[in-house]
Amino acid sequence: LTTERTPLEAGLDHLVKTRDREFIGRDAMLARAARNDAWRMVLVEIEQNERRLPFAVHTLFESGKAVGIITSAAMGHRTEKLVGLAYLRPEARGTAFTASVVGVDLNARVLDEAPYDPASTRLRGTG
């Protein structure tokens, strides 16, 4: 979470009870959601580059236009993938992007599910 994004944009809407509750920022959060200009959080896999590893605050581009920002990234040693969280603007339409990391463009793509144990079978002891 950041001060610029709402819990709804972070995909936490199932944890935010707004009906019959008042809290600071509630009305602004709901107004932003109603405007249909909310950003959305996604999980991305980023191309590996030994000299340039993204960590945070890198711009994501789609067709040369800035459409998002990586908020955090790290190497997933079990998956051997470089993964990160990113916020995408509403005008981002695709799933393939370019991440600008210290002057080097790296390919990035949205992941539909977690790259390791997406069904949580290890956690549940069923896998």
Disulfide bonds with the S-S distance in Angstrom:
none
